[in-house]
Amino acid sequence: MFYQKNSVEVLNDLDSNLTGLTQEESKLRLEKYGCNALQEKSKTPTWRLFLENFKDPLVIILLIAAMTQVFLGDTVESIIIFTVLVINAVLGVVQTKKAESSLDSLKKLSVPEAKVIRNNQKLTISSQELVPGDIVILEAGDYVPADGRIIESQTLKVIEGMLTGESEPVLKNTDAINEECALGDQKNMVFSGSMVVYGRATFVVTSTGMNTEVGKIADLLETAGNKQTPLQEKLDDFGKKLGIAIVFLAGFIFALEVFRGGDLMNSFMFAIAIAVA
């Protein structure tokens, strides 16, 4: 881990030095590691999100029951059912869109520009062009553009609340840490999206884009929607079993009513009413 090594070892591991990378080397690394930006997967269209809310077995049964009632001329109850299902689908879309906005919030932490040293010259470049091994200068008021190991520090204080939950600024240093420690205790590291509130420092970039700590959070947010909790899995399984039971119960009641000599249409409507209930 970079925080367990001294600054010389880190620079050697990243094949860098205090004079910075050359423009040619930075271009090669940019091709290798990609842009220093959070990557977003293609979003599901709103219409598809809306239709996915009608895949539930119980919803399908209600749809079939409502369409059957329309076909038989009983439109009042079917309109109520359709209205409830549409409202449920709209709420489902709204909740999904709110979850997607979490990644947009993370993107707001990205920094448009960064001050770097390349070819022993101080330059201001787009933060998306940063690569591992770049030497970056931080000053009070700056946002950290990438994860990195501090190699020079003058009373640097950084707020890392978006990662650690701590609201107080953290005093940074250049000392190597011998033991393994949590993110909040890595005092010789800076992380993308955190804010410098005091002092200045120079650090070497160790991770960019989706490999940063913020990038890992973004990746979790992107994949979380595809995973179900144990409760959701049990509810889905229960819904399928309940749907099958409802179909068999409605069929049994219809057959029983017909067997007892009931009117075919009345028996069918009664079975539909049971299914809806």
C-alpha distance (Angstrom), angle and dihedral (degrees) to the residues before:
residue distance angle dihedral
M1 . . .
F2 3.81 . .
Y3 3.81 94.3 .
Q4 3.83 89.4 59.8
K5 3.82 92.9 57.5
N6 3.79 130.5 72.1
S7 3.79 120.0 -111.1
V8 3.81 94.2 -99.8
E9 3.81 92.0 54.5
V10 3.79 91.4 47.4
L11 3.81 92.2 51.3
N12 3.79 90.3 49.1
D13 3.81 92.4 48.6
L14 3.80 90.1 51.9
D15 3.82 92.3 43.1
S16 3.80 90.5 -123.3
N17 3.81 139.6 120.1
L18 3.80 140.7 -163.8
T19 3.80 92.6 -87.3
G20 3.79 89.8 62.6
L21 3.76 134.1 -129.2
T22 3.77 124.0 -50.8
Q23 3.79 118.6 -112.1
E24 3.80 90.1 -111.7
E25 3.80 92.8 52.3
S26 3.82 92.4 46.3
K27 3.82 90.4 53.3
L28 3.81 91.6 50.5
R29 3.81 91.2 49.6
L30 3.78 91.8 46.5
E31 3.80 88.8 56.8
K32 3.80 90.2 47.7
Y33 3.82 100.5 45.0
G34 3.82 101.0 25.5
C35 3.79 129.2 -136.6
N36 3.77 120.7 -29.9
A37 3.80 94.1 -114.4
L38 3.79 139.4 106.8
Q39 3.78 110.1 -97.5
E40 3.79 118.7 -138.1
K41 3.77 125.0 -156.8
S42 3.78 118.7 -133.4
K43 3.78 110.3 -80.4
T44 3.78 122.2 -124.1
P45 3.84 110.5 -107.0
T46 3.80 114.9 -106.0
W47 3.80 92.5 -119.2
R48 3.80 90.9 55.9
L49 3.81 91.5 48.9
F50 3.81 87.7 51.9
L51 3.81 93.7 50.7
E52 3.82 93.2 45.8
N53 3.79 88.5 66.4
F54 3.82 88.1 67.5
K55 3.83 94.3 58.9
D56 3.80 94.2 85.2
P57 3.86 112.3 109.8
L58 3.82 93.0 -129.5
V59 3.80 91.1 49.6
I60 3.81 90.3 50.4
I61 3.82 90.5 52.0
L62 3.80 90.8 50.6
L63 3.81 90.8 48.7
I64 3.81 91.8 51.3
A65 3.81 90.7 47.0
A66 3.81 92.3 48.3
M67 3.82 93.5 48.3
T68 3.80 90.1 47.7
Q69 3.81 90.4 53.1
V70 3.79 90.5 50.0
F71 3.79 89.9 50.7
L72 3.81 89.8 51.0
G73 3.79 92.6 48.3
D74 3.81 99.7 -105.7
T75 3.82 99.1 124.5
V76 3.82 103.1 156.6
E77 3.80 97.3 70.9
S78 3.80 92.4 38.7
I79 3.82 91.1 54.2
I80 3.80 89.6 52.4
I81 3.81 91.3 49.8
F82 3.81 93.0 47.6
T83 3.81 90.7 48.2
V84 3.80 92.9 51.8
L85 3.82 92.4 47.2
V86 3.81 92.6 49.0
I87 3.82 91.6 49.5
N88 3.80 89.7 49.3
A89 3.81 90.8 51.0
V90 3.82 92.5 48.1
L91 3.81 91.0 51.5
G92 3.81 89.2 49.7
V93 3.82 91.1 53.6
V94 3.81 92.1 47.7
Q95 3.81 91.8 51.6
T96 3.81 91.5 49.1
K97 3.81 92.2 49.3
K98 3.80 90.5 51.2
A99 3.80 89.8 53.3
E100 3.82 90.5 50.6
S101 3.80 90.6 53.3
S102 3.83 88.7 66.3
L103 3.81 90.0 76.3
D104 3.81 90.3 48.9
S105 3.80 88.0 55.7
L106 3.79 90.2 54.5
K107 3.79 90.8 49.9
K108 3.80 89.4 58.5
L109 3.81 86.8 66.7
S110 3.80 90.8 64.7
V111 3.80 116.1 109.7
P112 3.83 118.8 -130.0
E113 3.82 96.4 -150.2
A114 3.80 139.6 19.7
K115 3.80 134.3 -162.7
V116 3.81 109.6 -129.3
I117 3.76 140.6 169.5
R118 3.79 114.5 -126.0
N119 3.78 126.1 165.2
N120 3.84 85.9 -0.8
Q121 3.80 89.8 -61.9
K122 3.79 128.6 115.4
L123 3.80 110.2 -122.9
T124 3.79 137.4 172.7
I125 3.80 111.3 -136.2
S126 3.78 138.4 165.7
S127 3.80 108.8 -80.5
Q128 3.81 88.3 -130.7
E129 3.81 88.1 68.8
L130 3.80 93.7 59.8
V131 3.80 116.0 117.6
P132 3.82 134.9 -175.7
G133 3.80 107.6 -78.3
D134 3.80 96.0 34.7
I135 3.80 116.0 133.9
V136 3.82 109.7 -131.6
I137 3.82 129.0 -168.0
L138 3.81 119.2 -143.8
E139 3.79 127.4 -163.8
A140 3.80 134.6 175.9
G141 3.79 110.0 -69.5
D142 3.80 95.0 27.2
Y143 3.78 125.3 122.1
V144 3.78 114.6 -134.9
P145 3.85 106.7 -109.2
A146 3.83 98.4 -160.1
D147 3.81 142.1 -1.3
G148 3.77 113.6 -80.2
R149 3.81 151.1 155.3
I150 3.82 115.6 -107.0
I151 3.80 112.5 -123.4
E152 3.82 99.3 171.0
S153 3.79 126.8 23.0
Q154 3.79 137.2 177.5
T155 3.83 106.2 -169.0
L156 3.81 92.3 -50.5
K157 3.81 114.8 -171.9
V158 3.81 120.6 -173.2
I159 3.80 134.0 -175.8
E160 3.83 109.9 -136.1
G161 3.80 99.0 169.4
M162 3.81 94.2 129.7
L163 3.83 88.4 63.7
T164 3.79 105.6 28.4
G165 3.80 103.3 23.8
E166 3.82 90.7 -125.4
S167 3.80 113.6 133.4
E168 3.81 95.5 -166.7
P169 3.84 119.2 89.4
V170 3.81 115.2 -104.2
L171 3.80 119.3 -131.2
K172 3.79 108.8 -132.8
N173 3.80 131.4 -153.7
T174 3.80 140.7 174.7
D175 3.81 99.2 -117.8
A176 3.80 119.3 123.8
I177 3.81 116.6 -118.1
N178 3.78 114.1 -135.6
E179 3.81 100.7 -162.2
E180 3.79 130.1 54.2
C181 3.78 112.8 -93.8
A182 3.79 142.3 175.3
L183 3.77 123.9 -93.3
G184 3.79 94.0 -98.4
D185 3.81 91.6 54.4
Q186 3.79 96.0 52.8
K187 3.81 93.9 103.4
N188 3.81 93.7 170.3
M189 3.81 94.4 57.1
V190 3.81 133.3 75.9
F191 3.79 124.2 -157.0
S192 3.78 133.7 -146.2
G193 3.81 114.3 -93.9
S194 3.82 96.6 21.1
M195 3.81 118.5 123.2
V196 3.81 129.6 -124.5
V197 3.81 110.0 -135.3
Y198 3.79 100.6 169.5
G199 3.79 141.2 18.0
R200 3.77 129.2 1.2
A201 3.79 137.2 -96.2
T202 3.76 147.1 173.0
F203 3.79 121.2 -129.8
V204 3.77 138.1 176.8
V205 3.80 116.2 -126.2
T206 3.81 112.6 -114.9
S207 3.83 101.4 170.2
T208 3.80 135.7 19.4
G209 3.79 138.3 -174.4
M210 3.78 116.3 -8.5
N211 3.82 91.2 -1.8
T212 3.82 91.9 68.5
E213 3.80 121.3 93.1
V214 3.81 90.1 -105.3
G215 3.81 88.8 48.3
K216 3.80 90.3 55.1
I217 3.80 89.7 53.2
A218 3.81 90.1 49.3
D219 3.80 90.1 51.2
L220 3.81 90.5 51.9
L221 3.81 90.1 50.7
E222 3.80 90.7 50.7
T223 3.80 94.0 50.9
A224 3.81 98.4 36.3
G225 3.79 92.6 79.4
N226 3.81 90.7 60.3
K227 3.80 93.5 54.9
Q228 3.78 126.1 76.3
T229 3.76 126.9 -148.0
P230 3.84 117.7 -123.0
L231 3.82 88.4 -105.2
Q232 3.81 91.8 53.6
E233 3.80 90.8 49.1
K234 3.81 91.1 50.9
L235 3.80 91.7 47.3
D236 3.81 91.4 50.5
D237 3.79 90.8 49.3
F238 3.81 90.8 47.1
G239 3.82 90.9 48.8
K240 3.81 91.9 53.4
K241 3.80 92.7 48.4
L242 3.80 91.3 45.6
G243 3.81 91.0 49.6
I244 3.82 91.8 53.0
A245 3.80 90.4 47.1
I246 3.81 91.0 51.1
V247 3.81 92.3 51.9
F248 3.82 92.1 49.7
L249 3.81 91.9 44.9
A250 3.81 93.0 50.1
G251 3.82 90.5 47.3
F252 3.80 91.7 48.6
I253 3.81 92.6 49.3
F254 3.82 91.3 48.3
A255 3.81 91.7 50.0
L256 3.81 91.5 45.9
E257 3.79 93.0 50.9
V258 3.81 92.1 48.8
F259 3.81 90.7 46.8
R260 3.80 89.5 53.4
G261 3.80 89.4 55.2
G262 3.78 99.1 -100.8
D263 3.79 122.8 154.9
L264 3.79 110.9 -84.8
M265 3.81 95.2 -130.8
N266 3.81 94.8 43.4
S267 3.79 90.6 47.5
F268 3.79 90.7 51.1
M269 3.83 93.1 48.5
F270 3.80 89.9 48.3
A271 3.80 90.7 52.8
I272 3.82 90.4 48.6
A273 3.81 89.9 50.4
I274 3.79 89.7 52.8
A275 3.81 90.8 49.9
V276 3.82 91.5 50.8
A277 3.80 91.5 47.6
